[in-house]
Amino acid sequence: DDALFVFSSDHGEMMGAHGALTKGRFYEESARVPFVIRWPGHVKAGRTPAPAQLMDLYPTIIDAIGGKLSPGKFAVSQLPAATGKRATVRETVLSEISRDEQNLMVRDARYKWWTQDGTEYLFDLEVDPLEMKNLIGDAQHAELAATMRTKALKHLRTAQVNLAAGSKSKVTRLREEEGLSPKKRKQAAADK
């Protein structure tokens, strides 16, 4: 009667929508997945439009049990939105698909921008929930597209580092293996 249940999925399937059958696209059929929380006495039945990412599952559960998050995580607890204490805990969500190149998606409560295989997309999900009209070439939405691109760039600049305790970049590890500290490298360069 008081157990916390969380139900989610890592992706949807296109099932013929937009002429595609499988996952790997940022259309809602593939990218939008359930994040259902049932916790009697804490979370009321209903629905919140709060954007969430699958990685938010971990901090949400840790928050619910009163635990402490490990450092260096980019995920956030969705518990404040689920319990009604806040309307949302994220302004936007991001998704990545890597194949031959990095494909990114940024979605907020109303708009979704993505780039995939060299093509950009921008949709107003309030007006066009089936994502039929790509607004990327529309001059009226140029500023919005630029804002979404900036959010994607910010994500790449901040989330592509490993902030886990004790983590060192590959370059740092290689230099340490060679015995070249930053100070020794500077001295070696000055000696040349």
N, C-alpha and C positions, 0 to 999 in steps of 0.2 A: 503493500500500500504506500510505501514511502521511497521506493527505489527510483533512481534516476535512469531513464532510458533515453538513448540518443540513436536516431536512425538516420543514415545518410548513404550516399553512393558516390563513387569517384567520378562518374560521368554518365551521360545519357547516350542514346543512340539516335541517329538521324531517321532511320526507318522510312526512307523515301523522301523526307522533307528536303526541299531545295535540291532535289535530284541526287541526294547522297544516301548511302545506307548505313555507314558505320560512324563511330566517334571520330574525334580528331578535328572538329571544326568548332568555331565559337558561336554558332547559332544556338538559340535557346534550347533546342531539342537535345543538343549534346552538352552544352556548358552549364545549363541550369539543372541543379540536382536538389533533392530534398535535404533539409537539415531540420529534422523534427526532434523536439525535446519534450519528454513527458516526465514531470517530476511533481507528483501530488503535494500540495501544500506550499509549493514554491513557484511553479509555472502554471498560469491559468491557460485553459484551453483557448485556442484561437490562432490567429495568424499575425505575424509582424512582417512588414516589408523590409526589414533590416538586411542590408547586404552582408553576406558571410562567405568565407572561404573554407574549404575542407580542412585546411591546416588549423582553423579556429577550434576544431573539435578537441584537440589536446588541452589548450588552456581553459576551455569551457568546463571540461570534466575536472581538471585540477582545481579550478576556482570553486566548483560546486562542493568538492570534498574538503576544501580548506587547505589544500596543499600549496607548495611553493614551486613556481615555474623555474625550470633551469634557465640560465642566462643565455642571451643571444637569440631569442626567438622572435620572429616577425609576426607571429599569430597573436590574436587577441581573444579574450573570453567573450563569448556571445551571451553570457548569463545576464548582464545588465539589460540587454534588449529583451531576452526571453522572459525575465521576471517583471518587465514593465518599468524598471527604474530609469531606463533611457530609451529613447526612440530608436537609436542606432549607435553602434560603436565604431562603425567604419563609414567613411564617406564613399569610398569606392572599393571594388574588389578587382583583383588582377588574376590572370591565368596565363600560363605559358605552355606552348607545345613546341618541342624541338624536333626537327627532322633535319633537313639539309641546312636550314637556317632557323633562327629564333623567331617564333611567331608569338605575338603578345595580344592580350585583350584587356581593356579597362572598361569597367561597367559601374555606373552609379545608379541611383534610384530610377532615373529616366532614360539615360543614353548609354549606348554601347559603341565603343570604337575598337577596332582590331586591325591588325595587319597579318596577312597569311599568304605565304608563297609570293611575296612581292606586291600584293594588292591590298589596298586599304578599304575599310568599311566603316560606316557610321550610321547608326540607326536611332531613331526616336521611338523607344519602346512604348511610350504612352500613346502615340498616334499610330504607330505601325508595329504592333506586338508580334506580327508574323515575320517581321524583318524582310519586307518585300522591296522597299525603296532605299537604296544606298544613297546617303546624303553627302558623301565625301566630296563630290564635285560641286556641291551647291554653295555658292558664295555666301549665302545667309548663314551657313554653318561652319565657315572657315575658322572663325575664332574658337568655336567649340572644339573643332577637330584639333587645333593647335593646343588647346588646354589638355585634351585627352592624351595627345602625344607627349606633352610635358609630364603628365602623371606616369606614363609608361617609362619615360626616361628616368624619372626620380626613382621608380621601383628598381630599375636596372642598376642604378648607382648605389642604392642602399641595401638591396636584398641579395646581391650576388656575392656577398662576402660571408665567410663562416665566422660568426662571432662566438662560437662555442668556447667554453673555458679552455685556455691553453692552445687554441688553434693558431697555426702559423701558415702564412701563404707558401705556395710551392717555391717561389723565388727565395723567400727567407730560408726555407729548409735546405734548398740546394746550396745557398751561400754558406750556411752554417756547416754543411757537410764538407765544403771546400775549405772551411776555416777562415772565411773572409767576412769579418764583421764590417758594418758600415764604416767604422773608423779606419780599419785596415784597407778597405777598398779605396777610400779617399787618399790615403797615404801612398798606396800602390799607383794610383792614377797621377799623383803629384810627382812621384819618382820617375815617371816615364818621360 
